[in-house]
Amino acid sequence: MNSRDLAILEKLEKELSLKELQIKSLLTITQAINDNIAATGLYSMYQNFLSWDMGIDTMALFIKDTDLIWECVSQINFTRGSYKRIVDELLKFDRLHTVKEDDSEVLQDFDIIIPVYHKKEPIAYSIIGGIKTREDLYNKIQFITTITNIIAVAIENKRLFNRKLEQEKLNKEIELARDVQKMLIPERLPKYKHYQLSSIYKPHSNIGGDYLDYIEFNEHKFAFCIADISGKGVPAALLMANFQAMVQSLIYQYRDLETFVFALNQAVYRITKSDKFITFFIAQVDMKKKTLTYVNAGHYPPLLVSRKKVRKLDSGCTVIGAFEKLPEIKEETIKLEEDSLILSFTDGLADLRNQSGEFFEDDKIESFALEHASKDVDSFNEELLKEIDGFKGNTMYVDDIAILTCKIN
């Protein structure tokens, strides 16, 4: 066998050895993926594969984290401090690229850029150096690209799967919160000879913290309330559920509303530590005395319509839960005339916009209340709902809307 044949044989043996190494590495990595090894384990395998099996001198692998921020997750002889500048340059490439002299200076320590795309979006970049000094490594680039793609896609699948699990968990929490929120809105409100109540509730797509309630002390005396918690989501709904329990518990312990609201604020503050606050309106009606006593704790002022006049019920105090002790509470008692109407609502009604960007302003609400105050509460609310739908048109609700209407005959 002459020297030429020996050279050919030696080359074939090297190629065969490389193929065996590649197949072994590929099997090891795919098995690890099938075994659902953690992302850190895959990064370590990728580093070892390039360093020990491929003889790479310099490498950095960039992958998006759960917040879609690029991070250097695996490296060989790479200083992480400069990677943000490098990522900005890498985003310019959408295919395998050999670094040239006219490329950015931050890329000059590397030879090859391997981008990995999924649905036209980059999910990973691997930059590799130390190849130009070893020309035989050029034959390995295709396989390195394959392994990079396998690792990157596996990590992306993990991220998407985890996000799906988090979304399913969130959906279950939202479903639970919606069930809780439904329980805060009474299904039936009283319709007696001398007074009636009726409600409207239009939920926003997010879980909010709107709440309304009715408490009956005896056949002549009752109370109703409406509230709105700051913030959205599951925490707001759960806090409002606690708030309802506090209201139902404390309202029977105190004779006057001032003391009740004082105690209610302390109970809420113990839970929230001023992290959240609640706007709250409560009114107590005595049918024998024909009086309405109320406290408005920072809530959008309800309207009392009587004898073709509108009065805003705005006496009270600041919001519930913002301070350990309320600085001042002022309840007000009003003599009720026959055929009086009290319209209370959350700020979602006043914040409603139409397609022109106009708000459902106070004047519009007051004019409607004056015009329809003679109707029974159900008819009043039906007309109000038509007015709301006609005003907003195709625009979406920007917030929950809760409305509680009380009619005194």
C-alpha positions in Angstrom: 0.0 0.0 0.0 1.6 3.3 -1.1 1.6 6.6 0.8 -1.3 8.0 -1.2 -3.5 5.0 -0.3 -2.4 5.3 3.3 -3.4 8.9 3.3 -6.8 8.1 1.9 -7.3 5.3 4.4 -6.3 7.6 7.2 -8.7 10.3 6.0 -11.5 7.7 5.8 -10.8 6.5 9.3 -10.9 10.0 10.7 -14.2 10.7 8.9 -15.6 7.4 10.2 -14.4 8.3 13.7 -16.0 11.7 13.4 -19.3 10.2 12.3 -19.3 7.7 15.2 -18.6 10.6 17.6 -21.4 12.6 16.0 -23.9 9.7 16.2 -22.9 9.0 19.8 -23.3 12.7 20.8 -26.6 13.0 19.0 -28.0 9.9 20.7 -26.8 11.2 24.1 -28.4 14.6 23.7 -31.7 13.2 22.2 -31.9 10.7 25.1 -31.4 13.5 27.6 -34.2 15.5 25.9 -36.5 12.5 26.0 -35.7 12.0 29.7 -36.8 15.7 30.2 -33.4 16.7 31.6 -33.4 20.3 33.0 -32.3 23.2 30.8 -29.1 23.6 32.8 -28.2 20.0 32.1 -28.7 20.5 28.3 -26.5 23.7 28.4 -23.8 21.7 30.2 -23.9 18.9 27.6 -23.7 21.4 24.8 -20.7 23.0 26.4 -18.9 19.7 26.9 -19.8 18.5 23.4 -18.2 21.6 21.8 -15.3 21.8 24.1 -14.2 18.1 24.4 -15.7 16.4 21.3 -15.4 19.2 18.8 -12.3 21.0 20.2 -13.9 24.4 20.1 -11.8 27.2 21.9 -14.5 29.8 22.3 -18.3 29.6 22.4 -21.3 31.5 23.7 -24.9 30.3 23.5 -27.6 32.9 23.8 -31.3 31.9 24.5 -34.4 33.9 25.5 -35.5 33.3 29.1 -39.1 33.1 30.3 -39.4 36.9 30.1 -38.1 36.8 26.5 -34.8 38.5 27.5 -31.6 37.2 25.8 -29.2 35.5 28.2 -25.9 33.8 27.8 -26.7 30.2 29.1 -23.5 28.4 28.1 -20.0 29.5 27.3 -16.4 28.5 26.7 -13.7 31.2 27.4 -16.3 34.0 27.0 -16.7 37.1 29.2 -20.4 37.5 29.9 -20.1 41.2 30.7 -20.1 42.3 27.0 -22.8 40.0 25.7 -25.6 42.7 25.5 -23.6 44.5 22.7 -23.0 41.2 21.0 -26.7 40.2 21.0 -27.6 43.5 19.3 -25.2 42.5 16.5 -26.4 38.9 16.3 -30.0 39.9 15.7 -28.9 41.2 12.3 -28.3 37.6 11.1 -30.9 35.0 10.1 -28.6 32.4 8.6 -25.2 30.7 9.2 -22.6 33.5 8.9 -18.8 33.5 8.8 -17.4 36.5 10.7 -15.6 38.9 8.4 -13.3 41.8 9.0 -15.9 44.4 8.2 -18.3 42.9 10.8 -18.6 44.6 14.2 -15.6 44.6 16.5 -17.5 42.7 19.2 -17.7 39.7 16.9 -14.0 39.6 15.9 -13.1 37.0 18.5 -15.4 34.5 16.8 -15.5 32.7 13.5 -19.0 31.4 13.0 -22.5 32.7 13.9 -25.3 30.0 14.1 -28.8 31.5 14.3 -31.8 29.3 15.2 -35.2 30.5 14.1 -38.7 29.3 14.9 -41.7 30.7 13.0 -39.6 33.6 11.7 -38.5 34.5 15.2 -34.9 34.0 16.5 -34.9 31.7 19.6 -31.1 31.1 19.9 -27.7 32.2 18.7 -24.4 30.3 19.0 -21.2 32.1 18.3 -18.0 29.9 17.9 -14.3 30.8 17.7 -11.0 29.0 17.3 -11.9 27.4 14.0 -9.8 29.3 11.5 -6.6 27.9 13.1 -7.9 24.4 12.6 -9.3 23.9 9.1 -10.4 20.3 9.8 -13.1 21.8 12.1 -14.9 23.3 9.2 -16.2 19.8 8.4 -17.8 19.7 11.8 -19.7 23.0 11.5 -22.7 21.3 9.9 -23.1 18.9 12.8 -22.5 21.7 15.4 -25.3 23.6 13.7 -27.6 20.5 13.9 -26.8 20.0 17.6 -27.4 23.7 18.3 -30.8 23.6 16.6 -31.8 20.5 18.6 -30.7 22.0 21.9 -32.4 25.4 21.1 -35.7 23.9 19.9 -35.8 21.6 23.0 -35.3 24.6 25.3 -37.9 26.6 23.4 -40.4 23.7 23.7 -39.7 23.6 27.4 -40.4 27.3 27.7 -43.6 27.0 25.7 -44.7 24.0 27.7 -44.0 25.8 31.0 -45.8 28.9 29.8 -48.8 26.6 28.9 -48.8 25.2 32.4 -48.6 28.6 33.9 -51.5 29.8 31.7 -53.6 26.8 32.7 -52.9 27.5 36.3 -53.8 31.1 35.8 -57.0 30.2 34.0 -58.0 28.0 36.9 -57.2 30.8 39.3 -59.3 33.2 37.2 -62.1 30.7 37.0 -62.0 30.4 40.8 -61.9 34.2 41.2 -64.9 34.6 38.8 -66.9 32.1 40.9 -65.9 34.1 44.0 -66.9 37.3 42.3 -70.3 36.0 41.3 -71.0 35.2 44.9 -70.3 38.8 45.8 -73.2 40.0 43.6 -76.6 38.9 45.2 -78.7 37.0 42.7 -81.9 38.4 44.2 -82.6 41.8 45.8 -85.8 42.6 47.7 -88.9 44.0 46.1 -91.2 45.1 48.9 -94.2 47.5 48.9 -92.3 50.4 50.4 -88.8 49.9 48.8 -87.1 47.9 46.1 -83.6 47.3 45.0 -82.1 46.1 41.7 -78.6 45.7 40.3 -76.6 45.6 37.1 -73.2 44.0 36.8 -71.1 44.1 33.6 -67.8 42.4 34.1 -64.7 43.4 32.2 -62.4 40.7 30.7 -60.1 41.0 33.7 -61.1 39.9 37.2 -62.0 43.0 39.1 -63.1 43.8 42.6 -66.5 45.4 42.3 -68.9 44.4 45.1 -72.5 45.3 46.1 -74.7 43.9 48.9 -77.9 44.3 50.9 -78.4 43.7 54.6 -81.8 43.5 56.2 -82.1 44.2 59.9 -85.9 44.0 60.2 -88.9 44.8 58.2 -88.5 48.5 58.6 -84.7 48.9 58.5 -82.1 47.8 56.0 -78.7 48.8 54.5 -77.1 48.5 51.1 -73.5 49.1 50.0 -71.3 49.2 47.0 -67.5 49.0 46.8 -64.5 48.8 44.4 -61.1 47.5 45.3 -57.9 49.0 43.7 -56.2 46.7 41.2 -57.4 43.7 39.2 -57.0 40.0 39.1 -57.3 37.1 41.5 -55.8 39.1 44.6 -58.5 41.8 44.1 -61.3 39.3 43.9 -60.1 37.3 47.0 -59.6 40.5 49.0 -63.1 41.6 48.1 -64.5 38.2 49.3 -62.8 38.8 52.6 -64.2 42.3 52.6 -67.7 41.1 52.2 -67.3 38.7 55.1 -66.0 41.7 57.2 -69.0 43.8 56.2 -71.5 41.1 57.0 -69.9 40.4 60.4 -69.2 44.0 61.6 -72.5 45.6 60.4 -74.4 43.9 63.2 -72.0 44.8 65.9 -72.2 48.6 65.8 -75.2 50.9 66.1 -73.9 53.8 64.0 -72.2 53.8 60.6 -69.2 55.9 61.8 -68.1 53.3 64.3 -68.8 50.5 61.8 -66.6 52.2 59.1 -63.9 52.9 61.6 -63.7 49.2 62.6 -64.0 48.1 59.0 -61.0 50.2 58.0 -58.9 48.7 60.8 -59.9 45.1 59.7 -58.9 45.8 56.1 -55.7 47.6 57.0 -54.5 44.5 59.0 -54.7 42.5 55.8 -53.5 44.9 53.2 -51.0 47.1 55.2 -52.1 50.0 52.8 -50.9 47.9 49.8 -54.5 48.1 48.4 -57.5 50.3 49.2 -61.2 50.1 48.8 -63.7 52.8 47.9 -66.9 52.1 49.8 -70.4 53.5 50.1 -72.9 52.3 52.7 -76.4 53.6 53.4 -78.8 52.6 56.1 -82.5 53.3 55.5 -85.1 53.5 58.3 -88.6 53.2 56.8 -90.3 54.2 60.0 -88.4 57.4 60.4 -88.1 57.9 56.6 -84.4 58.6 56.9 -81.3 57.6 55.0 -78.0 57.6 56.9 -74.8 57.1 54.9 -71.0 57.2 54.8 -69.1 57.6 51.6 -65.5 56.3 52.0 -63.9 57.7 48.8 -66.4 56.2 46.5 -67.9 57.8 43.4 -70.8 59.8 44.9 -74.2 58.0 44.5 -77.1 60.2 43.4 -80.3 60.8 45.4 -83.1 61.8 43.2 -86.1 63.3 44.9 -88.7 65.9 43.8 -86.9 66.4 40.5 -83.7 67.3 42.2 -80.4 65.5 42.3 -78.2 65.4 45.4 -74.7 63.8 45.5 -74.1 61.7 48.5 -70.4 62.6 49.2 -70.1 63.0 53.0 -67.9 60.5 54.8 -64.1 59.9 54.8 -61.2 58.7 52.8 -60.9 55.3 51.2 -60.8 52.1 53.3 -57.5 50.4 54.0 -55.1 53.2 53.1 -54.5 54.3 56.7 -54.3 52.4 59.9 -56.8 54.9 61.5 -59.2 57.0 59.5 -58.5 60.7 60.3 -62.1 61.7 60.1 -65.5 60.1 59.5 -68.6 62.0 58.9 -72.0 60.3 58.5 -74.9 62.2 57.1 -78.6 61.6 57.7 -81.2 62.8 55.1 -85.0 62.9 55.4 -86.4 60.8 52.6 -89.3 61.9 50.6 -91.7 59.5 48.9 -90.8 58.3 45.4 -87.0 58.8 46.1 -84.4 57.0 44.1 -80.8 56.3 45.1 -78.4 55.4 42.2 -75.0 54.0 43.3 -72.4 52.7 40.9 -68.6 52.0 40.6 -66.4 54.3 38.6 -66.5 51.9 35.6 -69.7 53.7 34.6 -68.2 57.2 34.6 -65.0 55.9 32.9 -67.0 54.3 30.0 -66.1 55.8 26.6 -67.8 55.8 23.2 -66.2 55.5 19.8 -65.4 59.2 19.8 -63.5 59.0 23.1 -66.1 60.8 25.1 -66.9 59.8 28.7 -70.2 58.8 30.2 -69.9 61.9 32.3 -71.7 63.0 35.5 -74.1 65.3 33.6 -75.3 62.4 31.4 -75.8 60.2 34.5 -77.6 62.9 36.4 -79.9 63.7 33.4 -80.7 60.1 32.9 -81.5 59.6 36.6 -83.8 62.7 36.7 -85.6 61.6 33.5 -86.3 58.0 34.6 -86.5 58.3 38.4 -90.3 57.7 38.5 -89.8 54.2 37.0 -89.6 51.0 39.2 -86.0 49.9 39.8 -86.0 47.0 37.3 -87.4 49.3 34.5 -84.9 52.0 35.5 -82.0 49.6 35.2 -83.2 48.2 32.0 -83.3 51.7 30.5 -79.9 52.5 31.9 -78.4 49.4 30.4 -79.9 50.3 27.0 -78.4 53.8 27.4 -75.0 52.4 28.3 -75.0 50.0 25.3 -76.1 52.7 22.9 -73.5 55.1 24.2 -70.5 52.7 24.0 -71.4 51.2 20.7 -68.7 48.7 19.6 -66.2 49.9 22.2 -65.1 47.5 24.9 -65.7 48.0 28.6 -62.6 49.4 30.2 -63.6 48.3 33.7 -66.2 46.4 35.6 -69.5 48.2 36.0 -71.6 47.6 39.1 -74.8 49.5 39.7 -77.1 49.3 42.6 -80.5 51.1 42.4 -82.8 51.6 45.4 -86.3 53.0 45.2 -88.2 54.3 48.2 -92.0 54.5 47.6 
